[in-house]
Amino acid sequence: MMNIHLRDAPDSPSSSCSSAPDASLSPPTGSPRSPLSPAASAGPSSSGQDAEAALGHGGGVMVDLSRWPLFSLLAPEELAVIRQACVFGTSANEAIYITHSNEVFVMGLNCSGCLGTGDSLSTIVPKKVDFLRGKKAVSLSYGSGPHVLLATDDGQLYTWGHNGYSQLGNGSTNQGLSPVLVTANLTNKRVTQVCSGSHHSLALTHDGEVFAWGYNNCGQIGSGSTANQPYPRRVTGFLQGRTAMSISCGQTSSMSVCDNGEVFGWGYNGNGQLGIGNNGNQMTPCRVQALQGVCVQQLVSGYGHCLALSDEGVCYSWGTNTYGQLGTGNKSNQLTPVRVLADKERVVEIAACHSTHTSAAKTQSGQVYMWGQCRGQSLLLPTLTHFSCTDDVFAGFASPPVMWRLVSVDPEDFLTVAEALRKEFDSPETCDLRFSVDGKCIHVHKAVLKIRCEHFRSMFRSQWTEDQQEVIEIGQFSFPVYKSFLQFLYTDTVDLPPEDAIGLLDLATSYCENRLKRLCQQIIKRGITVDNAFTLLSAAIKYDAEVSSD
């Protein structure tokens, strides 16, 4: 048969700790396979309005709360009032949710009093936590005890649950059966984010300061010693004079991202989870030098690994790799950040949780990938799923199936810029321009076209007649080809059969869209079959593609 080879398109003008949490990890047996379909719902499926009541937002898409068994027990009318939710615990046996009226409910096993109900009794029926009534949560995190941290919209910090290492920050080691307000060393401070490791806690304040307390056997408090810290203590060292924007915790390590995109880590580093190029523990913050010149916007921590996302949509990983959670194709630990998903489109979200060895990421077109420990299997490379959000990865494949973040269920939450653009493509309600191709209209926005394409930028800022038209006629390209081109400008993706991709390749060449040319070439190469080889060969010759046969 004929093989069509497309020419590449030219571009246009230290100390150690007695506890080593990760050392005892052993990989599961068996050969990993690639689960490409979503896991079945953890609870009874619903339909119609009942299903809608069970859905929430995770980064702008709907999350089915009934995937988590505890929420599958709730009636539709109970699910309908949920605004925020989180499943946590060593076996995902506890849950907390907050209603639209800011009432707080909990249910589950209640290990170490982590439900905050004032007792240690388990409950399968949601129980109201009156102490937190009227409090609007902006951040919630949980430890391994578990202990729970909650920050409210007025900057207050509440803690409860396991307290064997003073991780509640109230100066004692007594179990906290009810939420307590933590104020020590936080006077005139508003807490905006909280984060928990196994038995230590971090808080970020409105002025970019990081406070830490609790278990400190590996230096995870950042105080310069290994003494446990009973109250919140400001983390200084290399963070002094810098403004922190976010915080993250592994089991016994701590990380922070500053407003200039620099990353700092401290605590346990036996498997390189601090990303500093060695495996020595750090008693104070140490800068991740390997990310010099990279502006990190998001950082998440797994049990013993980290993922970072740059402002250019590039994903990095480092640390423990026993289950392939770094996505590098092997199980070798990495002492410094390495790039993952390099052959994929721009990444817009990464996900990990200190109690799991699972990693997930979402691209700007909405594709969700997972890797690491997934239902007992070790996925060594990012695997494409059919999920619409990273939350579903943790519901279906993480061990335990906890939530990696406080999930917002408010339908008025937000869409990312990429998701909003994707939604508005070909929208008659918001468009200010139409293209007419083969008698069919495509609705677009001039501003988007000018931002995304030099051809349109020139068209709409010069004296071209098209600049004054509300409808522009297109005659040299077919409707599927031109619509796919415009859709590419909104989504960065192409979904065409190889025969039409040949025509889109011609358009991309005419408009000097080099990335689009490369995508078309990939589609054509992957789509060659015995049946269409002659057609593609003819088209390739027409559009000056390079051809060889074997």
N, C-alpha and C positions, 0 to 999 in steps of 0.2 A: 504494500500500500504506500501511498504518498505521505511523507511527513512534511509539514509546512513549518519552516523556521523563520520567525519574524525577527528582523533586524532590531536591535535595541534602539529605542528612540533617542536622538540627541537632545540634551537639555537646552532649554532657552535661557538670550541674554537675561600597774599590775601587782595584784596579789591574788592568791588562790583562796578557794572556799571549800569547806569540808563537804558541803552539799553540792552535788553535780546533777541537777535535775534531768538533763538530757542523756547522760551517759548510759543509762540503763535501757534506753529505748531500743527495741529490736524490731526489724521490719516484719510485716506479716508474710506468711508463706503463700505460695500460689502465684500464677502468672497474671499480671494486671491486664485488664481489657479496657476498652473505651466505651463507657456508658453514654451514648449520645442522646438518649431520650430522658425527659424529666422523670424523677421518681414519682410513684403513685402518691396521692395525697395521704397524709398521715391519719386523716379522719374521714368520716363520711362526706362524699362530695355533695355539693348543692347545685342548684340551678336557678336561673332567673334572679329575682330580687334577693333570695336567700344567699346566693353566691356572691352578689354584689356587696352584701352586708359583711361578708367574711373577707373582703379584699381591702388592702391598705396600700400605701405608697412606700416604696423603697427607692429613693433616688429618682422619683418621677414616674415610676411604673407601679402597677398594682401587685401587692403581695397577698397571697392567700394565707391568712392566719391559721386556717384549719389544717394546713400542712403539719403544724405542731400539734401533737395529740391533746395537750391540755386545752387548747383553744377549740379543738373539734368537739368538745363537750358542751360548748356554749350554744345557746339558742340564737337564732338569727337576730332577734331584737336586742340581745346582749352584745353581739358582735357589732351591731350597727352603731352603738354609742362609743366605741373605742376610738380614741385619738392617738394613743401611743401604747406600745407594747414591747415586752422583752421576756424571752424565755432563757433561763439560766440554770445553774446547778451542775453537779458532777455527772448527773445522768439526764440533764435537761428536765428535771422533775419539779422545777419551780417556775412560776410566771408572775409577772406584775403587769398591770395595764392601767391606763389613765383615761378617763372618759372626757367627752367634750365639755362637761361641767366641772372638770378638774377634780373628780372624785377618784381615789386610788383604790384598786382592788388587787388582791393577791390570791394565789391558789398553789397547791402542791405539797411537797413532802415537809417543808419547813426545817431543813437541816440547820442546826445552830441558830435557830430563830430568825432565819434570813427572810421570812415573810413580813417581819415587823408587826405582828399582830398582838404582841404582848405576852405570848405564850409559845410553847414549842410543839403545839398540836398541828398535825397535818390537816389539810382540807382539800377535798376535790371540788367543793363548791366555792365560788368566788367570795372572799371575805373583805369587807371594807376596812381600810386603814384610816381611821378618823383623824389621827394626828396629822396626816398629810393632806387633808381635805382642803381644796382651794389652792393648793400649791401647783404651779405650772412647771413641769420638768423641762429643762433644756438639755440635760446630759445625765446619763445613768450608766453605771458600770458595776461589775460584780467580780469577786475573787473566787478562790477555790474552796473556801470554808463552808459555804460562801459568806462573804460580807458584801454589803451593798452600799454604794455611794450614789447620792442624788443631788444634783444642783438645780436650783429653781431660777425662774426668770428674773427674780430680784437679787440674784447672786448669793443666796443662802445655800449652805451645805448641810445635808442630813446624812447620817450613817446608821447602820444597824447590822445585826448578824454576828458572825464569828469574830472574835476579838482576842484570840490567844496571843497575838503579837502586837497588840495596840493598833491594829490597822483601822480601827474606827476613829482614831484621833482624839479620843476623849480623855486620855491620860490614864486609863485603866486597862486591864486585860479581862474584864468581866464581859460575858456574852451580852450583846445588845438585843433584847427581845422587842424593843420598840425603837422607832427612829429618834435620834437625838440631834440637836442643832450643834454643829461644831463651830466654835468661834475663836479658839486659841490661836493666836498669832495671825488671825485673819480680820482683825479690826479694820474697818474702812476698806475692806477688800470685797470685790464681787467675784465670786467663782463662776466661770463661764464653761468650764469643761472638767470632768472627772475621769479618772482612769485607774483601773485596778490590775495588779499582778496577782500572783497566787495569794500572798498575804501582806502585800504592801499597797499603798495608795498614793496617787498623785492628784493634784488639783492645779488648774490653770486659772489665773485671775485676769480681770479686765485690762490690767496694765501690763500684761505679758510676763508676769512672774510665775514661777513653778514652785509648788510646795509639795513635800513628800513626808510620809510617815509610815510606821508599821515595821514589818520584818526587814532586817538589814543584814542578813548573814553574808551576802555577797556584794554589799555596797550599793544596793539598789535605791537607797535613800539619797545617795550623793553627798553625804555629810563628811566624807573623808575617813570614816571609821566603819566598823561592822556592828556597832551598838544599835539595838532597836530604838526606834523613835516614837515616843508616846503621843506627841502632838505634831500638828503640821509644822514643818520647818522649811524655810525658803532654801531652794537649791541655788547655790551661787557658783563659785569656781569660774569656768569658762562661760557660764550663762550670765554672770554679772555684767550689767550694762547692755545686755542683749534683750530683745523683745521676743518672747516665745509666742508662737501662734497655735501650736497644737502639741499634744502629748500622747504617748502610747506606752503600753506595758507588755512585756513578755512575762513568763512565770516569775522570774527573779531578775529582770532587767528593766531599764527605763530608757525612753527615747523622747526627744523633743525636737520640733522643727521651729526655726526662728523666722522672723518676718522677711529676711533676705534669702530664705530657702536653704540655709545651712542646717545640717543635722548633727545633733549631739546625742551620745549614749553613755550610760553608766550602769554598773551592776555586774551581774554574771555574764561571762563572755567565753565560757568553756568551749563553745562550738562556733565562735565567731559572730554571735548574734548582735554585737555592737558594731560590726562592720569596719573595725579600725585596723585590720591587717594582722592581728595576733589573737591569741585566745586567753589573754590575761584579764582577770576581773579589774574593773575600774571603780575606785571609791568616789570619784568625782566626775563630772561630765567631761567627755572627750569628743573632739570633733571627728566626724567621718570624713577624713581627708580625701578619700577616693571619689567623693561626690563634689569635689572642687569644680566650680563652674556650672554645676547643675542646680537649678532652682526647684527644690522639692516643694510640692503643694500638698501632698497627702502622704502619711506614713501610718502603716498598721503593723501590729506585731502578732505573730502566732506564738505557740508554746515556746519555741526556741529559734524562730526565724523572723525576718522582717521583710516587708515589701514597701517600696517607695515609688511615688509617681511624680514625675517632673511636670513643669508648666508646659512642656512640649508634648505631653502625652506619652512619655517613655517610662516603662516600668523596670524597676531594679529589684533584686532580691539578694539576701545574704543570710548566713547563719546555718542552723541545723538543717540537714537534708535527708534524714533517715527514711522518709516516706516520699521523697521527690518533691517536697513542698516548695523548693526553690524554682522548679520548672525548667531545670537545666538539661534534662535528659539523662541524668545519673543520680547517684545518691551520695555524692561527695559534698561535704560541708564547704562553705565559702566564707573566708575571713573578710572579704571585701565585696562590695556590691557588684553584681553582674547583671547585664541586661537580659530581660526575658520578653517574650512576645515580640521580638524584634522584627519578625516578618509579618506582623499583624498591623492593622490600622491603629490610629490614635486611641490610647486607653484613657477613659474618663473616670474610672473608679476602680479601686483595689479593695480587697477584703481579706481579713484574717482575724483570729481571735486567740487570746492567750491560753485558752483551754483546749485548743484543737491543733492539728497538724495539717489543716486544709487551707488552701489558697484559692482565691477567685478574683476575676477581673471582668470589667465590662468595657466594651469599646464604644466609640461615638455613634456607631450605627445600631447599637443595642445588642450586639453579640456578647454572650456571657461564656467565659471560660472557667474551668476549674482544674486543679491539680493538687498533688499531695495525697494525704490519706483520705480516701473517698470510699465509704462503706467497706473498710477493711482492705481495699486495694490500694496499691501505690501507683498513682499516675505521675510519671516522671516528666511529662510535658503537658503544657496547657491543652486541655481537651474541650472542644466546642460543645456546648449543650444547647438544648432548646429552651432554656430558661430565659425569662425576661429581666431578671434582677439577680444580684449576687446573694440576696437573702435566701432565695430558693435553694441555692447550692448548700447552704448550711442546714436548712430544714431537711433536705433529702439525703445528704451525703457526709456531713461532718459527724465526728464521733468525739463528744456527744453532740446531738443536733440542737445546739444552742443558737441564739441570735447573736451575731457579731456586733450589733449596734442596737440602740433604742430605735425601733421601727416606728416611723410616723404613719398614721393611718388617716390623716387629715386629707380629704380630697382636694383641699385648696393648698396643698403643700407647695411643690415647685417642680418645674421641669428644668433640666439642664439646657444650656443654649443649644446644644446639638439636638436634643429631643424636641425642643420647641421649633427649631427650623424644620426638622423632619415632619413634624405634625402640620406645619403651615404650607408645605409644598402642594401646589395645585389647589389652593384654597380660594374659591371665588369670594369669600367674605372679606379677606384681608388683602387681596392682590391689588396692585396698581398698574399691571401690565399683563397682556395676553399674547401668546404666540398661536397663530393659526397654521396648523400643519395637516395637510390632507383633509381639510374641512373640519378638523377637530381643534378645540382650544385647550391650551395649557396655561394655567394661572400662576403668575410669578410675582416677585417683588424686585423692583429696580435696584434697591439698596443692596440686597443679597447678591444679585448678579454682578454689580460693580465691585463688591468686596471680594468675590470669589473668582472672577474671570477678567483678565486684562482686555479681552476682546470687547466685553460689554462695558468695561470702564472707559475704553476709548469711544465706544458708540454713544454713551450717555453723557459725556462731558464735552463733546465736540459739536460740530455743525451737521452731524448726520441727520438725515430726515427722520430716521427711526426714533430719535430722541423726543420727537413731538407726537409720536403715534401712541394710541392706546392699544392697538392691535397690530402686531407685526407678522406679515405673511412670510412663511418659510417654504421654499419650493425645492431646494436642492437635496433635502434629506427626508427620510420617511418619518412618520409619526412616532413609531416605537423608538427609533434611533434618537430623535431630537428630544423626546420626553425623557429618555434615559439619561441623556446629557444634562438636561436641566436638573433632573433628580440627583445626579451625581454632585452638582454644585451645592445641593442642600444636605446631602447625606454622606458624601465621600465613598459611596458604594455603587456598584453596577450589577444589575440583574438582567442579563440578556442571553439568549442562545448564541452560540458561536457565529452563526450565519449573520445575525444582526450586529454582533460585535465587530465584524469586519467593517460595516458601514459606520459604526461609532468610532472606529479607529481612524477612518478617513476624516470624520468631523474633528476629532481631537487633533489630528495633524493640521487641519485648516486653521483651527483656533489656537494652536501652539499650547495645548494642554498636555504636558509631558506625563504627569502622573496618570491621567486618564488613558493615555496611549499604552502605558505599561500594564494597566489593569486589563485593557482590551486584549493585549498580547497574551496575557496569562489565561484569559477565558478561552481564546482561540486554541492555544496549545493544549489545554486540558480537555477541550471539547471535540478533538479530532476523532472520528470513527471511520469505519469502512464505508458506511452509508453516506457520510457527508464529505469525505475527503476530496472528491472531485469538485464539489461546490466551493469548498473552502480554498482549494487550489486555484480555481478560476478567479475567485474574489481576491485572493492574495496577489495574483499576477496583476489584477486591475489596480490594486492599491499599492503596488510595488513592494510587496512583502517578499522575503527571500525564501526560496523553495528548494528542497532536496528530496530525493526519493531513496528508499531502501526496501 
